[in-house]
Amino acid sequence: MDLVLIPEKFHGHFYESDCYLLLSTRKAGKSAYYDIHYWIGSMSTLDEQGAAAVYAIQLDEFLGSSPVQYREVQHHESSIFCGYFKQGIIYKSGGVSSGMNHVETNTYNIQRLLHVKGKRKVTGTEVEMSWNSFDTGSVFLLDLGKTILQWNGPESNKQERLKGMMLAKDIRDRERGGRTEIGVIEGDAEANSPSLMEMMVSVLGERPSKLPSGTPDEITDQEQMSKLTLYHVSDANGTMNITEIATSPLTQDMLSHDDCYILDQGGMSLFVWKGKTANKAERQAAMTRALEFIKMKGYPLTIKVEAISDGGESALFKQLFKSWTVREQTAGLGRTHTVGRVADVTQEKFDAAKMHVMPDVAAQERLVDDGSGQKQVWRIENLEMVEVEPEMHGYFYGGDCYLILYSYDAGLFCWQGRHASQDEVTACAYQAVTLDQQYGGQPVQVRVSMGKEPRHFMAIFRGKMVIFEVGGTSRKSAPEPEPPVRLFQICGSHPTNSKAIEVPALVASLNSNDVFLLKSQNDVYLWYGKGSSGDERAMAKEVASFIGRGLSEEIMAEGQEPNEFWEILGGKGPYASDRRSSFLAVTLDHQPRLFECSNKTGQFIATEVTQFTQDDLREDDVMLLDTWDQVFLWIGNEANDVERKESATTCQEYLRTHPGSRDPDTPVIMVKQGFEPPTFTGWFMAWDTTKWSVGWICIV
């Protein structure tokens, strides 16, 4: 059995009696990344399946054992595999062994019926040329060579109809050289297309008066997918031994470079991880061991299997772990994950103007602009909105909730204090909706939990943002007494990323790596830890003038503190003084992921869209874009009312059931179609700004 290269014009066409090997190559800078998929047709022989697996192993070795391997089974392909064929996949009867071959371009002597199914994973399957193959929930293509008739079932969805047309055009252009006519028949208005119906009847016979309903698309059980079990795999004595290591949440240090592992995702997909120093026999037999595991567990043979090499993990695999560190990988503005050495890094001035001409920069930096736009701030008081005086902008008390309307080209944030009452949290969300409606539904809404402020939120306050943990209030009515002593930890090195966070006024709160501000009733002390940077110290001086408001300031370096400093903190004592290891500056390698969210069946369903582009954002959908440290909810103009109202719940459900044990306070940013900020559009290649965008507003 030999490998035969498939012409590009037939990519996406698969014979059911054959097996295929697909190599995907991605380039990033000077590096190349590979994915190997071997596809098994439902009618292929065991010999063909075995040969495909062997060729996959050989190709893997030829490419240095770095590729990720996927086992794909007809009708059960992975989202990644389907993402290669945006126009859809066509299943054809027969195969090479039965004498069937790919049709030649410009050949018109053909008659076939294709059943088009799926909203995201679109497939076209050759079925019997008969009305018995039809149902009301699908789209069918009757291919007659010189003419392709598209019949849209009355219950088919908008995307299936669109994908059916894309598939018909793809056949016309790639197989017929563009010389085929396409006609469309609406199943609930066949009388409007008499000539086309006459053509269908001449081929298929008289149409039955009633056709069966369609079968629903496969539903992924999100709860089941969140159940993770890690197994150690060994064949030291010649037989496979499997030992359960852990269940979710999983951490990266559970994987040893010397061994191989199987990660079972709720019996719905398997990952085989091959340690870089595991013996060669174990590495080569990884996929075989996975198939043996499937049989041992009694799982269906259609289960998705992904084989991964140590150091070449896919984004899908890494997101199943609570954190994932990539050594020597650069992130952000040149930070590298290293152990035992610290390099001098030259920091370049942040240029906010790039956000508009380079939305990818906006997305990476989580900044819509430089924060210099206009802002209005309200506090929730007695469940109503009370405007906060401009001189108090930037002060946030842990017992309160705030609404911040930020306008650049037009933008809304909802800040929730950790100690705010449930009534205030609810009222804050309600008032956000009211404010959103006042601005015609344009604002981008961002839910911000205390201590989890996104970078753009901090940029709005230009480095003068202070979070008060306990005591005090910005309310004029019923003021709470101000504590006599407050201690703040200053975080950040630039006006776009700085804030002061109150910590317990105790010596134990100090840390040699940071800058702290101690405020008494008469004085303000700035304490520079030995490990703090010059930029951090400069920002701390800005914050000191904002917090002190006229109090005398005293600056001191660690080790040169006056006695009164220690007395205010209750006396000297131990605190964290070790230099913060660069190992803690973890680079989390999480690629952005796009999901279509739906509750049309009565339960939460998130379907991943791979290789995503702007065209994957559908007007009748709610989409979820996960960039790990923040989550975007994109609301299409035609999304139904239930999905709109429950979109926030949808996002919380997504975070709750995520196998990577996500932080439930991850910032959630609500984006409406036509008002996408660059922090959102930057994650999409070649975003068309004229397609919907009409300006944007942000509500916090």
QUITA-V416370 format. One record per pair of residues at least 6 apart in sequence whose C-alpha atoms are under 8 Angstrom apart, sorted by the first residue. I is the first residue (numbers start at 1). J is the second residue. D is the distance in Angstrom with one decimal. If there is no record, write none. Layout:
BEGIN
i=<I	I>
j=<J	J>
d=<D	D>
END
This chain:
BEGIN
i=<1	1	9	9	10	10	11	12	12	12	12	13	13	13	13	14	14	14	14	14	14	15	15	15	15	15	15	16	16	16	16	16	16	16	16	16	16	17	17	17	17	17	17	17	17	17	17	18	18	18	18	18	18	18	18	18	19	19	19	19	19	19	19	19	20	20	20	20	21	21	21	21	21	21	21	22	22	22	22	23	23	23	23	24	24	24	25	25	25	25	26	26	26	27	33	33	34	34	34	35	35	35	35	36	36	36	36	36	36	37	37	37	37	37	37	38	38	38	38	38	38	38	39	39	39	39	39	40	40	40	40	40	41	41	42	42	56	57	60	60	60	65	66	66	66	67	67	67	68	68	68	68	68	68	68	69	69	69	70	70	70	70	71	71	71	72	72	72	72	72	73	73	76	76	76	77	78	79	79	79	79	80	80	82	82	82	82	83	83	83	83	83	84	87	87	87	87	87	88	88	88	88	88	88	88	89	89	89	90	90	90	90	90	91	91	91	91	92	92	93	94	95	103	104	105	105	105	105	106	106	106	106	107	107	107	108	108	108	108	109	109	110	110	110	111	111	111	111	112	112	112	112	112	112	113	113	113	113	113	113	113	113	114	114	114	114	114	114	114	114	115	115	115	115	115	115	115	115	115	115	116	116	116	116	116	116	116	116	116	116	117	117	117	117	117	117	118	118	119	119	119	120	120	120	122	122	127	129	130	130	131	131	131	131	134	134	134	135	135	135	135	135	136	136	136	136	136	136	136	136	136	137	137	137	137	137	137	137	137	138	138	138	138	138	138	138	139	139	139	139	139	139	139	139	140	140	140	140	140	141	141	141	141	141	141	142	142	142	142	142	143	145	145	146	146	146	147	147	147	147	148	148	148	148	148	149	149	149	149	149	149	150	150	150	150	150	150	150	151	151	151	151	152	152	152	152	152	153	153	153	154	154	154	155	155	168	169	172	172	172	172	173	183	184	185	185	185	190	201	219	220	220	220	221	222	222	222	222	223	224	224	224	224	225	225	225	225	225	226	226	226	226	226	227	227	227	227	227	228	228	228	228	228	228	228	228	228	229	229	229	229	229	229	229	229	229	230	230	230	230	230	230	230	230	231	231	231	231	231	231	231	231	231	232	232	232	232	232	232	232	232	233	233	233	233	233	233	233	233	234	234	234	234	234	234	235	235	240	245	248	248	248	249	249	249	249	249	250	250	250	250	251	251	251	251	252	252	252	252	252	255	255	256	257	257	257	257	257	257	258	258	258	258	258	259	259	259	259	260	260	260	260	260	260	260	260	261	261	261	262	262	262	262	262	263	263	263	263	264	264	267	267	268	268	269	269	269	270	270	270	270	270	271	271	271	271	271	272	272	272	272	272	272	272	273	273	273	273	274	274	274	274	274	274	275	275	275	276	276	276	286	287	287	290	291	294	294	295	308	315	315	315	318	318	318	319	319	319	320	320	320	321	321	321	322	322	322	322	323	323	324	324	324	325	325	325	325	325	326	326	326	326	327	327	327	327	328	328	328	329	329	329	330	330	330	331	332	332	333	334	336	337	337	337	337	337	338	338	339	339	339	340	340	340	341	342	352	352	353	353	354	354	355	355	355	355	355	355	356	356	356	358	359	359	359	359	359	360	360	360	360	360	360	361	362	362	362	362	362	363	363	363	363	363	363	364	364	365	365	366	366	366	366	367	367	367	367	368	368	368	368	369	370	370	370	370	371	371	371	371	371	371	371	372	372	372	372	373	373	373	373	374	374	374	375	375	375	375	375	376	376	376	376	376	377	377	377	377	377	377	377	377	378	378	378	378	378	378	378	379	379	379	379	379	379	379	379	380	380	380	380	380	380	380	380	381	382	383	383	383	383	384	384	385	388	392	393	393	394	394	394	394	395	395	395	395	395	396	396	396	396	396	396	396	397	397	397	397	397	397	397	397	398	398	398	398	398	398	398	398	398	398	399	399	399	399	399	399	399	399	400	400	400	400	400	400	400	401	401	401	401	401	401	401	401	402	402	402	402	402	403	403	403	403	403	403	403	403	404	404	404	404	404	404	405	405	405	405	405	405	405	406	406	406	406	406	406	406	407	407	408	408	409	409	409	410	410	410	410	410	410	411	411	411	411	411	411	411	411	412	412	412	412	412	412	412	412	412	412	413	413	413	413	413	413	413	413	414	414	414	414	414	414	414	414	414	415	415	415	415	415	416	416	416	416	416	417	417	418	418	432	432	436	436	436	441	442	442	442	442	443	443	443	443	443	443	443	444	444	444	444	444	444	444	444	444	444	444	445	445	445	445	445	445	446	446	446	446	446	446	446	447	447	447	447	448	448	448	448	448	449	449	449	451	452	452	452	453	454	454	455	455	456	456	457	458	458	458	458	458	458	459	459	459	459	460	461	462	462	462	463	463	463	463	463	463	463	463	463	464	464	464	464	464	464	464	465	465	465	465	466	466	466	466	466	467	467	467	467	468	468	469	469	469	471	471	471	471	472	472	472	472	472	473	473	484	484	485	485	485	485	485	485	486	486	486	486	486	486	486	487	487	487	487	487	487	487	487	487	488	488	488	488	488	488	488	489	489	489	489	489	489	489	489	490	490	490	490	490	490	490	490	490	490	491	491	491	491	491	491	491	491	492	492	492	492	493	493	493	493	493	494	494	494	495	498	500	503	505	505	506	506	507	507	507	507	507	507	507	507	508	508	508	508	509	510	510	510	511	511	511	511	512	512	512	512	512	512	512	512	512	512	513	513	513	513	513	513	513	514	514	514	514	514	514	515	515	515	515	515	515	515	515	516	516	516	516	516	517	517	517	517	517	517	518	518	518	518	519	519	520	522	522	523	523	523	523	523	524	524	524	524	524	524	525	525	525	525	525	526	526	526	526	526	526	526	527	527	527	527	528	528	528	528	528	529	529	530	530	531	531	544	566	590	590	591	591	592	592	592	592	592	593	593	593	593	593	593	594	594	594	594	594	594	594	594	595	595	595	595	595	595	595	596	596	596	596	596	596	596	596	596	597	597	597	597	597	597	597	597	597	598	598	598	598	598	598	599	599	604	604	606	609	612	613	613	613	614	614	614	614	617	617	618	619	619	619	619	619	619	620	620	620	620	620	621	621	621	621	621	622	622	622	622	622	622	622	622	623	623	623	623	624	624	624	624	624	625	625	625	625	626	629	629	630	630	630	630	631	631	631	631	631	632	632	632	632	632	633	633	633	633	633	633	634	634	634	634	635	635	635	635	635	636	636	637	637	651	652	655	655	655	655	656	656	671	673	673	674	674	674	674	674	675	675	675	675	675	675	676	676	676	677	681>
j=<48	51	174	175	102	174	85	85	88	89	90	89	90	91	92	20	41	89	90	91	92	41	91	92	93	94	95	41	42	43	44	74	91	92	93	94	95	41	42	43	44	45	93	94	95	96	97	40	41	43	44	48	94	95	96	97	38	39	40	41	44	48	49	52	38	39	40	52	36	37	38	39	52	55	56	36	37	38	39	34	35	36	37	34	35	36	32	33	34	35	32	33	34	33	66	67	66	67	68	67	68	69	70	56	60	67	68	69	70	56	69	70	71	72	81	52	53	56	69	70	71	72	52	71	72	73	74	49	71	72	73	74	73	74	73	74	69	284	66	67	69	309	309	311	312	308	309	312	306	307	308	309	312	313	314	306	307	308	304	305	306	307	304	305	306	78	81	302	304	305	302	304	302	303	304	304	304	121	608	609	610	610	611	88	89	121	122	121	609	610	611	612	611	122	163	166	167	170	121	122	123	124	163	166	167	122	123	124	114	123	124	125	126	123	124	125	126	125	126	126	100	101	175	175	174	175	176	177	175	176	177	179	145	175	176	144	145	146	176	144	145	143	144	145	142	143	144	145	126	127	129	142	143	144	126	127	128	129	140	141	142	143	124	125	126	127	140	141	142	143	123	124	125	126	127	134	138	139	140	141	122	123	124	125	138	139	140	141	160	164	123	124	138	139	160	217	160	217	157	159	160	159	607	609	160	163	133	204	204	205	204	205	207	208	140	211	212	153	211	212	213	214	153	154	155	156	187	211	212	213	214	153	154	155	156	157	213	214	215	152	153	155	156	157	160	214	150	151	152	153	156	160	161	164	150	151	152	153	164	148	149	150	151	164	168	148	149	150	151	200	149	176	180	179	180	181	180	181	182	183	168	180	181	182	183	182	183	184	185	196	200	164	165	168	182	183	184	185	184	185	186	187	161	184	185	186	187	186	187	188	186	187	188	213	214	182	182	178	179	180	181	179	196	196	193	196	197	197	207	605	605	606	607	605	604	605	606	657	657	265	266	267	268	265	266	267	268	659	265	266	657	658	659	247	248	265	266	659	247	248	249	250	263	264	265	266	659	244	245	246	247	248	263	264	265	266	244	245	246	247	261	262	263	264	242	243	244	245	246	261	262	263	264	242	243	244	245	259	260	261	262	240	241	242	243	259	260	261	262	240	241	242	259	260	282	241	282	289	254	659	660	661	321	322	659	660	661	320	321	322	660	321	322	323	324	321	322	323	324	325	261	275	275	274	275	276	277	278	310	275	276	277	278	279	274	275	277	278	272	273	274	275	278	282	283	286	272	273	274	270	271	272	273	290	270	271	272	273	270	271	299	303	303	304	303	304	305	290	303	304	305	306	305	306	307	308	317	286	287	290	305	306	307	308	307	308	309	310	283	286	307	308	309	310	283	309	310	309	310	311	307	305	307	305	301	300	301	301	314	589	590	591	324	589	590	590	659	660	658	659	660	659	660	661	659	660	661	662	588	660	587	588	589	337	586	587	588	589	337	587	588	589	336	337	338	587	336	337	338	336	337	587	336	337	587	587	364	365	347	345	587	582	583	585	586	587	582	583	581	582	583	581	582	583	582	582	369	370	369	370	361	362	361	362	367	368	369	678	362	369	678	682	678	679	681	682	683	678	679	681	682	683	684	682	368	369	678	679	682	678	679	680	681	682	683	679	682	455	679	454	455	456	679	455	456	678	679	456	677	678	679	456	456	459	460	496	456	457	459	460	461	462	496	408	459	460	462	406	407	408	460	406	407	408	404	405	406	407	460	387	388	404	405	406	387	388	389	393	402	403	404	405	385	386	387	388	402	403	404	385	386	387	388	400	401	402	403	386	400	401	402	403	424	427	428	424	424	423	424	427	428	427	431	431	474	474	461	465	461	464	465	466	465	466	467	468	474	402	417	465	466	467	468	474	417	467	468	469	470	472	473	474	416	417	418	419	420	450	467	468	469	470	417	418	419	420	421	469	470	473	416	417	419	420	421	424	473	414	415	416	417	420	424	425	428	414	415	416	428	700	412	413	414	415	428	432	699	700	412	413	414	415	699	700	411	412	413	697	698	699	700	412	413	460	697	698	699	700	697	698	696	697	695	696	697	442	443	695	696	697	698	442	443	444	445	696	697	698	699	432	436	443	444	445	446	697	698	699	700	445	446	447	448	457	698	699	700	428	429	432	445	446	447	448	699	700	447	448	449	450	700	425	447	448	449	450	449	450	449	450	445	699	442	443	699	672	672	675	696	697	671	672	675	696	697	698	699	669	670	671	672	675	676	677	696	697	698	699	669	670	671	698	699	700	667	668	669	670	698	699	700	667	668	669	700	454	665	667	668	700	665	666	667	501	665	666	667	667	630	667	496	497	496	497	700	465	495	496	497	498	499	495	496	497	498	496	495	495	496	498	494	495	496	497	498	499	539	542	543	495	498	499	500	542	543	546	498	499	500	543	499	500	501	502	547	499	500	501	502	501	502	501	502	503	480	481	482	483	479	480	481	482	483	479	480	520	521	505	518	519	520	521	568	502	503	504	505	518	519	520	502	503	504	505	506	516	517	518	519	500	501	502	503	516	517	518	500	501	502	503	514	515	516	517	498	499	500	501	514	515	516	517	536	540	497	498	499	500	501	514	515	536	498	499	536	539	535	536	537	538	539	535	536	539	539	539	543	509	518	569	569	570	566	569	570	571	572	573	574	575	573	574	575	576	575	516	575	576	529	575	576	577	528	529	530	531	532	558	576	577	578	579	529	530	531	532	577	579	580	528	529	530	531	532	536	526	527	528	529	532	536	537	540	526	527	528	529	540	524	525	526	527	540	544	524	525	526	527	525	548	568	551	552	548	551	552	553	554	544	548	551	552	553	554	553	554	555	556	565	540	541	544	553	554	555	556	555	556	557	558	537	555	556	557	558	557	558	557	558	579	580	553	572	627	628	627	628	625	626	627	628	683	608	609	610	625	626	627	608	609	610	612	623	624	625	626	606	607	608	609	623	624	625	605	606	607	608	609	621	622	623	624	604	605	606	607	621	622	623	624	650	604	605	606	621	622	643	605	643	650	653	654	616	684	684	685	687	684	685	687	688	623	636	636	635	636	637	638	639	673	636	637	638	639	640	635	636	638	639	640	633	634	635	636	639	643	644	647	633	634	635	636	631	632	633	634	651	631	632	633	634	632	666	667	666	667	668	669	651	666	667	668	669	668	669	670	671	680	647	651	668	669	670	671	670	671	672	673	644	670	671	672	673	672	673	672	673	668	664	661	662	663	664	662	664	677	692	693	691	692	693	694	695	692	693	694	695	696	697	693	695	696	696	687>
d=<7.8	7.2	5.5	7.4	7.4	7.6	7.9	6.0	7.0	4.9	6.2	6.1	4.8	6.1	7.0	8.0	7.7	7.6	6.2	5.0	5.9	6.9	5.8	4.5	5.7	5.8	5.1	4.4	5.5	5.4	6.7	7.7	6.3	5.9	5.6	6.0	6.5	5.5	6.6	4.4	4.2	7.5	7.3	5.3	4.8	7.7	7.6	6.9	5.4	7.3	5.2	7.2	7.9	5.5	6.9	7.8	7.2	5.5	4.8	5.6	6.6	6.4	6.4	6.4	5.6	5.0	6.8	6.9	7.2	5.8	4.4	6.3	6.7	7.9	7.1	5.8	5.0	6.2	7.8	6.9	5.9	4.8	6.5	5.6	5.1	6.5	6.7	5.7	4.7	6.7	5.6	5.1	6.4	6.2	7.7	6.8	7.2	4.6	6.7	5.1	4.8	6.0	7.6	6.8	7.6	6.4	6.1	4.7	6.1	7.7	5.8	4.6	5.9	6.6	7.6	6.3	6.9	6.7	7.9	6.4	5.4	5.9	7.9	6.4	4.6	5.7	7.1	6.3	7.8	6.1	4.9	6.1	6.5	5.3	7.3	5.8	7.6	6.8	7.0	6.1	7.9	6.7	5.9	7.7	5.7	7.2	7.1	6.7	6.9	5.8	4.9	6.7	6.9	7.1	6.9	5.5	4.8	6.4	7.6	5.8	4.5	6.3	6.4	5.3	6.4	6.8	7.9	8.0	6.6	7.6	5.8	7.7	6.3	7.6	7.5	7.4	6.8	7.1	6.7	6.7	6.1	5.5	7.3	7.4	7.5	6.0	7.8	7.9	7.3	5.3	5.6	7.8	7.3	7.8	6.6	5.7	5.5	7.1	7.3	4.8	5.4	7.0	7.1	8.0	6.3	6.4	4.5	5.8	8.0	5.8	4.4	5.7	7.6	7.4	6.0	4.6	6.0	6.5	5.5	6.4	5.9	6.7	7.4	6.7	7.0	4.4	5.2	6.4	6.2	4.2	5.8	7.7	7.2	7.5	6.5	7.4	4.1	5.7	7.4	7.7	5.9	7.2	5.8	5.2	7.5	5.6	4.7	6.6	6.8	7.7	6.5	6.1	5.3	6.8	5.7	5.8	6.8	5.6	6.9	5.8	4.6	6.1	5.4	5.1	4.6	6.1	5.6	5.0	6.5	7.6	7.8	5.2	5.1	6.4	6.6	8.0	7.2	6.3	4.8	6.6	6.8	5.6	4.4	6.7	6.4	5.1	5.6	7.3	7.1	6.2	5.6	6.6	5.9	6.7	6.5	8.0	6.2	6.4	7.4	5.4	5.4	7.8	8.0	7.2	7.4	6.9	6.6	6.5	5.3	7.8	6.4	7.8	6.5	7.3	7.5	6.8	7.5	6.9	5.5	4.9	5.3	5.2	4.3	5.6	5.5	6.9	7.6	6.3	6.3	5.0	5.6	5.2	6.5	4.3	4.4	7.8	5.9	4.1	7.1	6.7	5.2	7.1	4.9	8.0	7.4	6.3	7.1	5.8	4.6	5.6	6.6	6.6	6.4	6.6	5.8	5.2	6.6	7.9	7.6	6.5	5.6	4.6	6.4	7.4	7.2	5.6	5.0	6.5	7.9	7.8	6.5	8.0	7.1	7.2	4.7	6.3	5.4	4.8	5.8	7.5	6.8	7.1	6.3	4.8	6.3	5.9	4.8	5.8	7.3	7.4	7.9	7.3	7.3	7.7	7.4	6.1	4.7	6.0	6.1	4.8	6.0	6.2	6.4	7.6	6.3	5.1	5.3	6.9	4.9	7.3	7.1	5.3	5.3	8.0	7.7	7.3	7.8	5.1	6.6	5.5	7.9	7.5	7.0	8.0	6.3	7.2	7.6	6.9	6.8	7.2	6.6	7.7	7.7	7.3	7.5	6.6	7.3	6.8	6.1	7.7	5.1	8.0	7.8	5.6	5.1	8.0	6.7	7.4	6.9	6.9	5.7	5.8	4.5	7.6	6.6	5.8	4.9	6.8	5.4	5.1	7.6	7.9	6.9	5.8	4.8	6.0	7.0	7.2	7.6	5.9	4.4	6.6	5.8	5.2	6.7	7.7	6.0	5.5	5.3	6.2	7.0	6.0	4.6	6.4	6.2	5.3	4.3	5.3	7.3	5.5	5.1	6.2	7.9	5.6	5.1	6.3	6.4	7.5	6.3	4.6	6.5	6.9	5.8	4.9	6.7	7.4	5.6	5.3	6.8	5.7	5.2	6.6	7.6	7.2	7.6	6.0	7.4	7.6	8.0	6.8	7.8	7.8	6.8	6.4	6.9	6.4	5.9	7.3	5.0	6.0	7.3	5.4	5.7	6.5	7.7	6.6	7.9	6.9	6.1	7.8	7.6	7.9	6.5	7.8	4.1	5.4	5.5	6.6	7.1	5.4	6.7	4.7	4.3	7.7	6.7	5.2	7.3	5.0	7.2	5.6	4.6	5.6	6.8	7.2	7.3	7.8	5.7	5.1	6.7	6.8	5.6	4.6	6.3	7.3	5.7	5.0	6.4	7.8	4.9	6.7	6.7	7.7	5.9	7.0	5.6	4.7	5.9	7.6	7.4	6.2	4.8	6.3	5.8	4.8	5.8	7.1	7.4	6.5	7.3	6.9	7.6	6.2	4.5	5.9	6.1	4.9	5.9	6.7	5.8	7.3	7.6	6.1	4.9	5.7	7.8	6.6	5.0	6.9	5.3	7.8	6.9	7.9	6.5	7.4	7.9	7.2	7.0	7.8	7.4	7.8	6.3	6.0	6.2	7.7	7.2	6.5	7.7	5.9	7.8	5.2	4.6	7.2	4.7	7.7	8.0	4.5	5.7	7.2	6.5	7.6	7.7	5.4	6.2	7.9	6.0	5.5	5.5	6.7	7.0	6.2	7.1	6.6	7.7	5.2	6.2	7.9	5.6	5.1	5.9	5.6	6.0	7.2	4.5	7.0	7.7	6.6	7.2	7.4	7.7	7.6	7.4	7.1	6.5	6.5	6.1	6.0	6.4	6.1	7.9	6.4	5.4	7.7	7.4	7.8	7.5	6.9	5.5	5.1	7.3	8.0	7.0	7.6	5.9	4.7	7.4	6.4	6.2	6.7	7.7	7.9	6.8	7.4	4.8	6.6	6.2	4.1	7.8	7.5	7.5	7.4	3.7	6.1	7.9	6.8	5.8	7.6	5.6	4.8	6.3	6.4	3.8	6.0	7.3	4.8	6.1	7.5	7.7	7.8	7.8	7.3	6.1	6.3	5.6	6.5	4.9	7.9	6.1	6.7	6.3	5.7	5.5	7.6	7.7	6.3	7.6	6.9	6.8	7.9	4.8	4.1	7.2	6.9	7.3	7.9	8.0	6.5	7.8	6.8	5.7	4.8	7.5	5.8	5.2	6.6	6.7	5.5	4.4	6.2	7.7	7.7	8.0	5.6	5.1	6.6	5.9	5.5	8.0	6.9	6.9	5.8	4.5	6.5	5.7	5.2	4.2	5.2	5.6	5.1	6.4	5.7	5.2	6.2	6.4	7.1	5.9	4.4	6.3	6.2	7.0	5.6	6.0	7.7	6.4	7.2	6.3	7.7	7.9	7.2	5.9	5.3	7.6	7.3	7.6	7.2	7.9	7.4	7.5	7.9	5.9	5.9	4.3	5.9	6.1	5.0	6.2	7.5	7.6	8.0	7.8	7.6	6.0	4.8	6.0	7.9	6.6	5.9	4.7	6.4	7.2	7.3	6.0	7.3	7.9	4.2	5.3	5.3	6.6	7.3	7.0	5.8	5.0	6.2	5.4	6.6	4.4	4.2	7.4	7.9	7.3	7.8	6.9	5.2	7.2	5.0	8.0	7.4	7.9	7.4	5.6	4.6	5.5	6.5	6.5	6.5	6.5	5.9	5.1	6.6	7.0	7.9	7.4	5.8	4.8	6.3	7.0	7.0	7.1	5.5	5.9	5.1	6.5	7.8	5.8	4.8	6.5	4.7	6.5	7.9	6.2	4.7	6.3	6.0	7.8	7.8	6.8	5.4	6.3	7.8	5.7	6.6	7.8	7.1	5.7	5.7	6.7	8.0	7.1	6.3	4.6	3.6	6.8	7.8	4.9	5.6	7.8	5.5	2.2	2.2	5.6	7.6	7.7	5.7	5.7	4.8	6.2	6.5	3.5	0.4	4.0	5.8	4.7	6.0	6.7	7.8	6.5	3.8	0.3	6.8	7.2	7.1	7.6	6.2	4.9	5.7	6.7	3.7	6.4	4.7	5.9	6.7	6.2	6.4	7.9	6.3	5.1	5.8	6.8	5.2	7.4	5.8	8.0	7.3	6.9	6.0	7.6	7.8	6.9	6.3	6.1	5.9	7.7	7.8	7.4	6.0	3.9	4.6	5.8	6.8	5.5	4.9	6.8	7.3	7.7	7.9	6.9	5.5	4.3	5.9	5.6	4.7	6.7	5.8	4.7	6.0	6.9	5.5	4.2	6.0	7.4	6.1	4.9	5.9	5.3	6.5	6.1	7.6	7.8	5.5	7.3	6.8	5.9	7.9	7.1	7.9	6.9	6.9	6.9	7.3	7.9	6.8	6.4	5.5	6.8	7.8	7.9	6.8	7.7	5.8	5.7	6.4	6.9	6.0	3.8	6.2	7.7	7.5	7.8	4.6	6.1	7.8	6.9	4.0	6.4	6.9	4.8	6.0	7.1	7.5	7.0	7.7	7.4	6.5	7.9	7.3	5.6	6.7	7.3	4.9	6.2	7.8	5.9	4.7	6.1	7.8	7.8	7.7	6.2	5.0	6.1	6.7	5.4	7.6	5.6	7.2	6.3	6.6	6.0	6.4	6.9	4.8	5.6	4.9	7.3	6.2	6.1	5.9	5.7	6.8	7.4	5.7	4.7	6.9	7.5	7.0	7.8	7.6	5.8	6.0	5.2	6.6	5.7	5.7	6.5	4.9	7.9	7.0	5.8	4.6	6.3	5.8	5.2	4.3	5.7	5.6	5.0	6.4	5.6	5.3	6.3	6.7	7.3	6.2	4.6	6.5	7.3	6.1	4.5	6.6	7.1	5.5	5.7	7.2	7.6	6.1	7.8	5.4	5.5	6.2	7.7	7.6	7.6	7.3	4.0	6.6	5.9	7.3	4.8	4.4	7.9	7.7	6.0	7.1	7.7	6.6	7.4	7.4	7.4	6.7	7.9	6.0	5.2	6.9	7.7	5.8	7.5	7.5	6.7	6.0	7.0	6.4	6.9	6.1	4.6	7.4	6.7	7.3	5.8	6.6	6.7	6.3	4.8	5.9	7.8	4.2	5.4	5.7	7.3	7.5	6.3	4.8	7.0	7.0	5.4	6.3	4.1	5.0	7.5	6.4	6.4	6.8	5.2	7.8	6.5	4.9	7.9	7.3	5.7	4.8	5.6	6.3	7.0	6.6	7.0	6.0	5.2	6.8	7.9	7.9	6.9	5.6	4.7	6.2	7.7	7.0	5.7	5.0	6.5	7.8	6.4	7.3	7.7	6.2	7.3	7.7	5.4	5.2	6.2	7.7	7.3	6.2	6.4	6.1	4.8	6.3	5.8	4.9	5.9	7.5	7.7	7.6	7.7	7.5	7.3	6.2	4.7	6.2	6.3	5.2	5.9	6.5	6.9	7.8	6.3	4.8	5.7	6.5	5.2	7.3	6.0	6.4	7.7	7.8	5.6	7.2	6.5	6.7	8.0	6.9	5.6	4.5	7.2	7.4	7.3	7.5	7.5	5.7	5.2	6.7	5.8	5.5	7.1	7.0	7.0	5.7	4.5	6.4	5.7	5.2	4.3	5.6	5.6	5.0	6.4	8.0	5.5	5.1	6.3	7.1	6.9	6.3	4.6	6.3	7.3	5.8	4.7	6.6	7.2	5.5	5.6	6.7	7.6	6.1	5.3	6.6	7.6	7.1	7.1	6.2	7.0	7.1	7.8	7.9	7.6	7.4	5.7	6.4	7.9	6.3	7.7	6.2	7.7	6.9	7.6	6.4	7.8	4.2	5.4	5.2	6.6	7.6	5.5	6.6	4.2	4.2	7.1	6.7	5.4	7.1	5.0	8.0	6.9	5.7	4.8	6.0	6.3	6.9	7.5	7.5	5.8	5.0	6.6	8.0	7.0	5.7	4.7	6.2	7.6	5.8	5.0	6.5	7.7	6.4	6.2	7.2	5.6	4.9	6.0	7.4	7.9	7.1	6.3	4.9	6.1	5.9	4.7	5.8	6.8	7.5	7.3	7.5	7.3	6.1	4.7	5.8	6.2	4.7	5.6	6.8	7.0	7.5	6.2	4.8	5.9	6.4	5.2	7.5	6.1	7.7	6.9	7.8	5.7	7.2	6.1	6.9	6.7	7.9	6.7	7.5	7.8	4.1	3.9	5.7	7.5	7.5	5.3	6.1	5.5	4.6	7.5	6.5	7.8	6.6	6.5	6.3>
END
